[in-house]
């Protein structure tokens, strides 16, 4: 009969339940054992100190918890004591079977488990009876004794006190190191079953200590808390354990609240950390596989050679007339069946009975799961070409090994990204968000950007185009940098990205410069190729025509200017395609729309605007001027001011000097075909000036 079985009837059921919870949460530490006494600490926010004291006929139980009353026999029956009793049984601290009226001595062990926690301070030795009789805690009585000693001790100088405190601190560290200084060995055990279930390497840390007789004790869990590595003697072990404790402890069976307070000894190690730590752990010679029966195998070594490669072979079985898929790991001429390793985990680690072997899985680890689970993946003869086509259509593949009759030439082509923009049906589309699809052109064959297809099979050419995932990823990045938002939820539609209509033009300009092909609703999005201007003269005005070429598609000049005036970055061309308007056109040609009058396919300007029009077009590389415009422009260039004009001799009358200046101004308007208004106060001779002007014109004509 165990101690807990004998004493179970003395504890209420709810107390036993709470005490068992302390054991499950690993909050009980047996800190000292003699033949007659067992001391323990139970952590529950604060530390509760418990003690079991026995003689052959009876056992006394004490705890310093508050609010627990003693029964008439002097014993306390609290949850902390029940946890201590369970811990005594679990740690085999009772030397024999108990029975009513007989309690065997406690076992004084020399290989107690190492537990780095907050319970390293031991109790001072006290008499069991005194501890049981006193209601005060050990800490209270210790403080009283220290107070008496302090009153009797001579007062030290300030510097002596500081040195004394430093000495105590250093001696305390030496004492702690000495207490934990028994020779230890740390072992690292890989739990293959748990690792396979978790999809990560699960490592259990264990340790054993050398007994006083020179023999090694049994392996026990090495429970660690962050920052408690001082008692690990080996430098390499300290470094390895520091990395492991920084990982995620394996506490799948415990609630989150309980797990946060545990000292861990099992760790789920991420793939990247495995490649950092496992070579160092293997170098210690103390890493093993942990079997289901908790027995360890021989130690593992790290494979220092080149990484193995995950391969998928298609093989014909003539006796069965079927084609089979087989998974292997290959390295040069070396070959290993995929089902041979004890453990294979994502990220590329295969563990045999003797080695840890890294391998390249080509991001196709689900094939490992499939082929290790069963090796009967087969198709009937005659379906082998369809099988290969379906394999190449998969999102990811290991290194494919095909017989000669099924082999396709693998062609690597750099894809050209294609953006297909869809405009909404409403006319005011520039106020909406535009949806887009992404495609990649592989040597004339387009594939959807979101497709998981690994390669494009061209059976007639006996080849396949392998998709360049790195180039595609770069294209997606360019798209998002240009202002598009990627749509990841494909259930809401068949679109891959969206952008505000007002941001489309600058985004498209950027993408085209980076080598993208852009289309709108199935038609190509075009950049302007050429812009040619032509000026034609009429009676008393000039017409400005423009030939706007968007790579074969065109738009009228007034429509172009209207789009610029609205601030649009795009315009619909005559073939229905979309034209991208350069940003600088707004600044360069926007003023023309405000000065001219749109008529049909041109803008109309008056004669008086010839100077402004010439200035606006002076920077254009291609402008066709007619003769009359050039004549007017040249006369304006040579014009040096309005001169006073004398009335003709046939005019009956004499003009005053200011009236002759007015006559010169009218002559200037006639010469340059400008309109004007002769304005002055009444009675100052406007009529006589006009009569003199008309007489001069009659004489000239």
C-alpha positions in Angstrom: 0.0 0.0 0.0 1.3 3.4 -0.9 1.4 6.4 1.5 -1.3 8.2 -0.4 -3.6 5.1 -0.4 -3.2 4.7 3.4 -3.9 8.4 4.1 -6.5 9.0 1.4 -9.5 8.7 3.8 -8.2 11.5 6.0 -8.5 14.1 3.2 -11.7 15.4 1.7 -12.3 14.8 -2.0 -12.0 18.5 -3.0 -8.7 18.8 -1.2 -7.3 15.7 -2.9 -8.4 17.2 -6.3 -6.7 20.5 -5.7 -3.6 18.8 -4.4 -3.4 16.6 -7.5 -3.6 19.8 -9.6 -0.3 21.0 -8.0 1.4 17.8 -9.1 0.1 18.1 -12.7 1.3 21.7 -12.8 4.7 20.7 -11.4 4.5 23.1 -8.5 5.7 20.7 -5.8 9.4 20.4 -5.0 10.9 17.9 -2.4 13.8 19.9 -1.1 15.2 17.7 1.7 14.8 14.1 2.9 16.1 12.4 6.0 15.1 8.9 7.2 12.5 10.5 9.6 11.5 13.8 7.8 10.6 14.9 4.3 10.5 18.6 3.6 8.8 20.1 0.5 7.7 23.4 -1.0 4.4 23.9 -2.8 4.1 27.0 -5.0 0.7 28.7 -5.2 1.4 32.4 -5.7 3.6 32.2 -2.6 5.6 29.2 -1.3 4.0 27.0 1.3 6.3 24.8 3.3 5.2 21.3 4.2 6.8 18.6 6.3 6.1 14.9 6.8 7.6 13.4 10.1 7.3 9.7 10.8 8.0 7.1 13.3 7.1 3.5 12.8 3.6 3.8 14.3 2.5 7.3 13.2 3.1 10.2 10.8 2.8 13.9 11.6 2.0 16.4 8.8 2.5 20.1 9.1 2.1 23.1 6.7 2.5 26.8 7.2 -0.6 27.7 5.1 -3.0 30.2 6.7 -6.6 29.3 7.4 -6.2 25.6 7.8 -7.1 24.3 11.3 -5.6 21.3 12.9 -7.6 18.3 13.8 -7.5 16.9 17.4 -4.4 14.8 16.6 -2.4 17.8 15.7 -2.3 17.0 12.0 -3.3 19.4 9.2 -5.2 18.0 6.1 -4.7 20.7 3.5 -4.2 20.5 -0.3 -0.5 21.3 0.1 0.1 18.3 2.3 -1.9 16.0 -0.1 0.3 17.3 -2.9 3.4 16.5 -0.8 2.1 13.0 -0.1 1.6 12.4 -3.9 5.1 13.7 -4.6 6.6 11.4 -2.0 5.0 8.4 -3.7 5.8 9.6 -7.2 9.5 10.2 -6.3 9.8 6.8 -4.5 10.8 8.5 -1.2 9.0 5.9 0.9 11.4 2.9 1.4 8.7 0.2 1.6 5.0 -0.6 1.7 3.0 1.3 4.3 0.2 -0.2 6.3 -2.0 0.9 9.2 0.3 1.4 12.2 3.5 1.1 10.2 5.3 3.9 8.3 8.7 2.8 6.9 11.7 5.3 6.8 12.0 7.8 4.0 14.7 7.2 1.3 17.7 9.5 1.4 18.6 9.8 -2.3 21.8 11.1 -3.9 20.5 11.6 -7.4 17.5 13.9 -6.8 16.2 15.5 -10.0 17.6 18.9 -11.1 14.9 21.5 -11.1 15.8 25.1 -11.9 13.0 27.1 -10.3 12.3 29.5 -7.5 12.5 26.9 -4.8 16.3 26.6 -4.4 16.4 28.0 -0.8 16.3 25.2 1.7 14.7 25.3 5.1 16.8 25.6 8.1 16.9 22.5 10.1 14.4 22.6 12.9 13.0 20.1 15.3 9.9 18.5 14.0 8.0 18.9 17.3 8.8 22.6 17.6 7.7 23.2 14.0 4.5 21.4 14.6 3.7 23.2 17.8 4.5 26.7 16.7 2.0 28.7 14.6 4.8 30.9 13.3 6.6 30.2 10.0 10.2 29.3 9.8 11.0 32.7 8.2 9.5 34.5 11.2 11.5 32.6 13.7 14.7 32.9 11.6 14.2 36.7 11.5 13.8 36.9 15.3 17.1 35.0 15.7 18.9 37.3 13.2 17.5 40.3 15.2 19.1 39.0 18.4 22.4 38.4 16.7 22.4 41.9 15.2 21.9 43.5 18.6 24.8 41.6 20.1 27.2 42.1 17.2 29.5 45.2 17.3 28.6 48.0 14.9 30.7 47.9 11.7 32.0 50.8 9.7 30.1 51.6 6.5 32.9 50.3 4.2 33.3 47.2 6.4 29.6 46.5 6.0 29.8 46.8 2.3 32.7 44.3 2.1 30.9 42.0 4.5 27.8 42.0 2.3 29.9 41.3 -0.8 31.7 38.4 1.0 28.3 36.8 1.9 27.1 37.2 -1.6 30.2 35.6 -3.1 30.2 32.8 -0.5 26.5 32.2 -1.2 27.3 31.8 -5.0 30.1 29.4 -4.2 27.9 27.4 -1.8 25.2 27.2 -4.4 27.6 26.1 -7.1 29.1 23.5 -4.7 25.7 22.2 -3.8 24.7 21.6 -7.4 28.2 20.7 -8.4 27.8 16.9 -8.7 28.9 15.7 -12.1 26.1 15.7 -14.5 25.4 14.7 -18.1 22.8 16.4 -20.2 21.0 14.3 -22.8 18.9 15.4 -25.8 16.2 12.9 -26.8 14.1 13.3 -30.0 10.6 12.0 -29.5 9.9 10.6 -33.0 6.2 10.0 -32.3 5.5 13.5 -30.9 7.6 15.0 -33.7 5.6 13.2 -36.4 2.3 14.4 -34.9 3.6 18.0 -34.4 5.4 18.3 -37.8 8.3 19.7 -35.8 11.3 18.2 -34.0 10.3 17.6 -30.4 13.4 17.4 -28.1 13.2 16.3 -24.5 16.1 17.4 -22.2 17.2 14.9 -19.6 20.0 14.7 -17.1 21.7 12.1 -14.9 24.1 12.7 -11.9 26.9 10.6 -10.6 26.2 8.9 -7.3 28.5 8.8 -4.4 29.6 5.3 -5.4 30.8 6.6 -8.8 27.9 5.1 -10.8 25.5 7.1 -12.9 22.0 7.7 -11.7 19.0 7.1 -13.9 17.9 9.7 -16.5 15.4 12.2 -15.2 13.8 15.2 -16.9 16.0 18.3 -16.9 13.4 21.1 -16.2 14.6 24.6 -17.1 13.5 28.1 -16.6 14.9 31.1 -18.5 18.0 32.5 -16.9 18.7 29.4 -14.7 21.7 28.0 -16.5 24.4 28.7 -13.8 24.5 25.1 -12.6 25.1 23.7 -16.1 28.8 23.0 -16.1 29.4 22.5 -19.8 29.6 25.7 -21.9 28.2 24.1 -25.0 25.2 22.6 -23.1 24.5 26.1 -21.6 24.4 27.6 -25.1 22.2 24.8 -26.5 19.8 25.0 -23.6 19.6 28.8 -23.8 18.4 28.4 -27.4 15.9 25.7 -26.5 14.4 27.6 -23.6 13.9 30.5 -25.9 11.7 28.3 -28.1 8.2 27.1 -27.4 7.8 24.5 -24.7 5.8 21.4 -25.7 2.7 21.7 -23.4 0.0 20.4 -25.6 -1.7 18.4 -22.8 -1.9 21.3 -20.3 -4.2 24.3 -20.1 -2.6 27.7 -21.1 -2.9 29.1 -17.5 -1.1 26.1 -16.0 1.5 25.9 -18.7 2.7 29.5 -18.2 4.0 28.5 -14.8 5.9 25.4 -15.7 9.6 24.7 -16.0 9.8 23.0 -19.4 11.8 20.0 -20.5 10.2 19.3 -23.9 10.5 21.7 -26.8 9.1 22.0 -30.3 12.0 23.3 -32.3 11.4 25.3 -35.5 13.1 24.2 -38.6 15.5 27.1 -38.8 16.5 26.6 -35.2 17.1 22.8 -35.9 19.6 23.6 -38.6 21.4 25.9 -36.1 21.3 23.6 -33.0 21.3 20.0 -34.2 24.9 20.0 -35.6 26.1 21.3 -32.2 23.9 18.9 -30.2 25.1 16.0 -32.4 28.7 17.1 -31.7 28.2 16.5 -28.0 27.6 12.8 -28.6 24.5 12.9 -26.3 21.5 13.1 -28.7 19.3 10.0 -29.1 16.0 8.8 -30.3 13.3 8.4 -27.6 11.2 5.3 -28.2 7.6 4.7 -27.2 8.9 2.6 -24.2 11.1 5.5 -23.1 14.3 3.5 -23.9 17.0 5.3 -25.9 18.8 4.1 -28.9 22.4 4.7 -29.9 23.5 8.3 -30.3 22.9 10.2 -33.5 25.4 12.1 -35.7 25.0 15.0 -38.1 25.4 14.2 -41.8 28.1 16.6 -42.9 27.8 15.8 -46.6 25.8 17.7 -49.3 22.1 17.8 -48.6 20.0 15.0 -49.9 17.3 15.7 -52.5 13.6 14.7 -52.4 12.9 12.8 -55.6 9.7 11.4 -57.1 10.1 8.5 -59.5 7.6 7.2 -62.0 8.3 3.5 -62.5 6.6 0.8 -64.6 5.8 -2.6 -63.1 5.5 -5.0 -66.0 4.2 -7.9 -64.0 1.2 -5.8 -62.8 1.0 -3.6 -65.9 0.8 -0.4 -63.8 2.9 2.7 -63.2 3.9 3.5 -59.6 5.0 6.6 -57.9 7.9 6.1 -55.4 9.5 8.7 -53.2 13.3 8.6 -52.5 16.0 10.7 -51.1 19.1 10.9 -53.3 22.6 12.3 -53.1 24.8 11.5 -56.0 24.8 7.7 -56.3 23.4 7.2 -52.8 19.7 6.4 -52.6 17.4 5.9 -49.6 13.7 5.0 -49.8 11.5 7.7 -48.4 9.9 5.2 -45.8 13.3 4.2 -44.4 14.0 7.1 -42.0 12.5 6.9 -38.5 11.3 10.5 -38.8 10.9 13.0 -41.6 9.8 16.6 -40.8 8.9 19.6 -42.9 11.7 21.9 -43.8 14.0 19.1 -44.8 15.3 16.8 -42.0 15.3 13.0 -42.1 16.4 11.1 -39.1 17.5 7.5 -39.3 18.7 5.2 -36.5 22.1 6.7 -36.6 22.1 10.1 -38.4 20.3 13.4 -38.8 20.3 14.1 -42.6 19.2 17.4 -44.1 17.5 17.3 -47.4 16.0 19.7 -50.0 12.3 19.2 -50.3 11.7 21.9 -53.0 8.7 23.2 -51.0 6.9 20.0 -51.8 6.7 18.4 -48.4 3.1 17.2 -48.7 4.4 14.6 -51.1 6.5 13.2 -48.2 3.4 12.7 -46.1 1.5 11.0 -49.0 4.3 8.6 -50.0 5.4 7.7 -46.5 1.8 6.9 -45.6 1.4 4.4 -48.5 3.5 3.3 -51.5 0.6 1.9 -53.5 0.1 5.1 -55.6 -0.4 3.6 -59.1 -2.1 4.1 -62.4 -3.0 1.7 -65.1 -0.8 1.3 -68.2 -1.9 3.7 -71.0 -2.6 6.5 -68.5 1.1 7.4 -68.0 1.1 10.5 -70.2 -2.0 11.8 -68.4 -0.3 11.1 -65.1 2.8 13.1 -66.1 0.6 16.0 -67.3 -1.2 16.0 -64.0 2.0 15.9 -62.0 3.4 18.9 -63.9 0.1 20.7 -63.2 0.6 20.3 -59.4 1.6 23.4 -57.3 4.9 21.9 -56.3 7.0 18.9 -57.2 10.0 17.1 -55.9 12.8 16.4 -58.3 11.0 14.4 -61.0 12.5 11.2 -62.3 10.9 9.9 -65.5 11.7 7.1 -67.9 12.9 8.1 -71.3 9.6 7.5 -73.0 7.8 9.9 -70.6 10.5 12.5 -70.3 9.8 16.0 -71.4 12.4 18.7 -72.1 12.2 21.3 -69.3 12.5 24.8 -70.7 13.2 27.7 -68.4 11.6 30.9 -69.7 11.5 34.4 -68.1 7.8 35.3 -68.0 6.4 38.7 -69.0 3.8 40.0 -66.6 0.4 41.0 -68.0 -2.1 43.3 -66.2 -5.7 43.1 -67.4 -7.8 46.0 -66.0 -11.6 45.8 -65.9 -13.5 49.0 -65.9 -17.0 49.1 -64.2 -20.1 49.4 -66.3 -21.1 52.8 -65.1 -20.1 55.8 -67.1 -18.4 57.6 -64.3 -15.9 54.9 -63.9 -13.1 57.3 -62.9 -14.7 57.5 -59.4 -14.6 53.8 -58.8 -12.0 51.2 -57.9 -10.9 49.2 -60.9 -10.4 45.4 -60.7 -7.6 43.6 -62.5 -6.3 40.2 -63.3 -2.6 39.1 -63.4 -1.2 36.8 -66.0 2.2 35.7 -67.0 3.2 35.1 -70.6 5.6 32.1 -71.0 6.7 32.0 -74.6 3.3 32.8 -75.9 1.3 30.8 -73.4 -0.5 32.7 -70.7 -1.0 31.4 -67.2 -3.0 33.0 -64.4 -0.9 34.6 -61.8 -2.8 32.9 -58.9 -2.6 29.5 -60.6 -0.7 26.8 -58.6 0.4 25.1 -61.8 4.1 24.0 -61.6 4.8 23.8 -65.3 3.1 24.3 -68.7 3.0 21.1 -70.7 3.4 21.4 -74.4 2.9 17.8 -75.3 3.2 18.2 -79.1 6.6 19.9 -78.7 7.6 17.3 -76.2 8.5 19.9 -73.6 7.3 21.7 -70.6 7.8 25.3 -69.5 8.8 25.5 -65.9 7.4 28.5 -64.1 9.9 31.0 -62.7 8.4 31.6 -59.2 11.1 34.1 -58.3 10.3 36.2 -61.3 6.6 36.0 -60.6 7.2 37.0 -57.0 9.1 40.1 -58.2 6.3 41.0 -60.5 3.8 40.8 -57.7 6.0 43.1 -55.6 6.2 45.6 -58.5 2.4 45.6 -58.8 1.9 46.4 -55.1 4.7 49.0 -55.2 2.8 50.7 -58.0 -0.3 51.2 -55.9 -2.4 48.1 -56.6 -3.8 46.1 -53.6 -3.6 42.4 -53.9 -6.9 40.5 -53.4 -6.2 37.2 -51.6 -9.8 36.1 -51.1 -10.6 34.5 -54.5 -14.1 33.5 -53.3 -15.3 37.0 -53.8 -14.5 37.1 -57.5 -12.0 36.2 -60.1 -9.9 39.4 -59.7 -6.4 39.4 -58.4 -5.9 43.1 -57.6 -7.6 46.5 -57.4 -6.7 50.2 -57.6 -8.5 53.5 -57.4 -9.2 54.8 -60.9 -7.5 58.1 -60.2 -4.3 56.1 -59.4 -4.4 53.9 -62.5 -2.4 56.2 -64.9 0.7 56.6 -62.8 0.7 52.9 -61.8 0.4 51.8 -65.4 3.2 54.2 -66.5 5.4 52.7 -63.9 4.5 49.1 -64.8 5.0 49.6 -68.5 8.5 51.1 -67.8 9.2 47.9 -65.8 8.3 45.6 -68.7 4.7 44.9 -68.1 2.0 44.5 -70.8 -1.2 46.3 -69.7 -4.6 45.7 -71.2 -8.1 47.1 -70.4 -11.1 44.8 -70.9 -9.2 42.6 -73.2 -7.7 45.5 -75.2 -4.2 46.8 -74.9 -3.5 49.8 -72.8 -1.4 52.2 -74.9 1.2 54.8 -74.3 1.3 57.9 -76.6 3.9 57.4 -79.4 3.7 60.7 -81.3 2.0 64.1 -81.1 2.1 66.3 -84.2 0.6 69.8 -84.5 -0.7 71.6 -87.6 -1.8 75.3 -87.9 -4.2 76.3 -90.7 -5.2 79.9 -91.4 -8.7 81.1 -92.2 -10.3 84.5 -92.8 -9.4 86.1 -89.5 -8.6 83.1 -87.3 -6.2 80.2 -87.0 -7.1 76.5 -86.5 -4.8 74.2 -84.4 -5.0 70.6 -85.4 -3.2 67.7 -83.6 -2.5 64.1 -84.6 -2.3 62.1 -81.4 -0.9 58.6 -82.1 -1.2 55.9 -79.4 0.5 53.1 -81.3 -2.1 52.9 -84.1 -5.1 54.2 -82.1 -6.1 57.9 -82.0 -8.1 60.4 -80.2 -9.3 63.9 -81.3 -7.4 66.8 -80.0 -10.4 68.5 -78.2 -11.2 65.2 -76.5 -7.6 65.0 -75.3 -7.6 68.5 -74.0 -11.0 67.9 -72.2 -9.6 64.8 -70.5 -6.5 66.8 -69.4 -8.8 69.6 -68.1 -10.7 67.1 -66.0 -7.5 65.7 -64.5 -8.0 62.3 -66.0 -4.9 60.1 -66.4 -6.5 57.9 -69.1 -8.6 58.3 -72.2 -10.7 56.0 -74.4 -9.2 55.8 -77.9 -11.0 55.4 -81.2 -10.6 51.6 -81.2 -12.0 51.2 -77.7 -8.6 50.7 -76.0 -7.3 52.8 -73.1 -4.7 55.5 -73.6 -2.4 56.6 -70.8 -1.9 60.4 -70.6 1.6 61.5 -69.5 1.6 63.6 -66.4 3.6 66.4 -68.0 0.8 66.9 -70.7 -1.4 68.5 -68.1 1.2 71.2 -67.6 2.2 71.5 -71.2 -1.1 71.5 -73.0 -3.7 72.3 -70.4 -3.5 76.1 -71.2 -4.4 75.5 -74.8 -7.9 74.2 -73.8 -8.6 77.5 -72.0 -7.5 79.7 -74.8 -9.0 78.1 -77.9 -12.5 77.3 -78.9 -13.1 73.6 -79.7 -14.7 73.1 -83.1 -14.9 69.6 -84.5 -11.4 68.0 -84.5 -9.5 71.3 -83.8 -9.2 74.4 -81.7 -9.9 77.9 -83.1 -7.7 80.9 -82.2 -8.2 84.5 -83.2 -5.5 86.5 -85.0 -4.7 88.4 -81.9 -3.7 85.2 -80.2 -0.9 84.4 -82.7 1.8 85.4 -80.3 0.6 83.3 -77.4 0.0 80.3 -79.7 3.4 80.6 -81.2 4.9 80.7 -77.6 3.0 77.6 -76.5 4.1 75.6 -79.5 7.7 76.8 -79.6 8.9 73.8 -77.6 7.1 71.2 -79.6 9.3 69.0 -81.8 6.7 68.6 -84.6 4.6 71.6 -85.7 3.5 72.3 -89.3 2.8 76.1 -89.8 1.1 77.5 -92.9 2.4 80.5 -94.8 0.1 83.1 -93.4 0.7 82.2 -89.8 4.5 82.4 -90.5 4.0 85.8 -92.1 2.1 87.2 -89.2 4.5 85.7 -86.8 7.5 87.2 -88.6 5.9 90.6 -88.8 5.2 90.5 -85.1 8.8 89.5 -84.5 10.0 92.5 -86.5 7.4 95.0 -85.1 9.1 97.8 -83.2 6.1 99.8 -82.1 3.1 101.8 -83.3 4.1 104.9 -85.3 2.2 108.2 -85.8 0.3 108.2 -89.1 -0.3 111.4 -91.2 -3.7 111.9 -92.8 -3.7 111.5 -96.6 -3.5 114.6 -98.9 -6.9 113.9 -100.3 -8.4 114.2 -96.8 -10.2 117.5 -96.3 -9.2 118.4 -92.8 -6.2 118.5 -90.5 -5.7 116.1 -87.6 -4.3 117.1 -84.3 -1.2 115.3 -83.0 -3.1 112.9 -80.6 -5.5 112.1 -83.5 -2.6 111.2 -85.7 -1.5 108.7 -83.0 -5.0 107.2 -83.1 -4.7 107.0 -86.9 -1.4 105.1 -86.5 -3.0 102.6 -84.1 -5.9 101.9 -86.5 -3.3 101.4 -89.3 -1.5 98.9 -87.0 -4.8 96.9 -86.5 -5.3 96.8 -90.2 -1.8 95.6 -90.9 -1.9 92.7 -88.4 -5.7 91.9 -88.9 -6.3 92.6 -85.2 -9.6 93.8 -83.9 -9.8 96.9 -81.7 -12.0 99.6 -80.2 -11.3 103.3 -80.6 -12.5 104.9 -77.4 -12.2 108.4 -76.2 -14.2 111.2 -74.7 -17.0 112.8 -76.7 -15.9 115.7 -79.0 -12.3 114.6 -79.3 -12.5 113.5 -82.9 -13.1 109.7 -83.1 -15.2 110.1 -86.2 -12.6 112.3 -88.0 -9.9 109.7 -87.2 -12.0 106.9 -88.7 -12.7 109.1 -91.8 -9.0 109.7 -92.3 -8.3 105.9 -91.8 -10.9 105.0 -94.4 -9.6 107.6 -96.9 -6.1 106.3 -96.6 -7.4 102.7 -97.1 -9.3 103.9 -100.2 -6.2 105.4 -101.7 -4.1 102.3 -101.0 -6.6 100.0 -102.6 
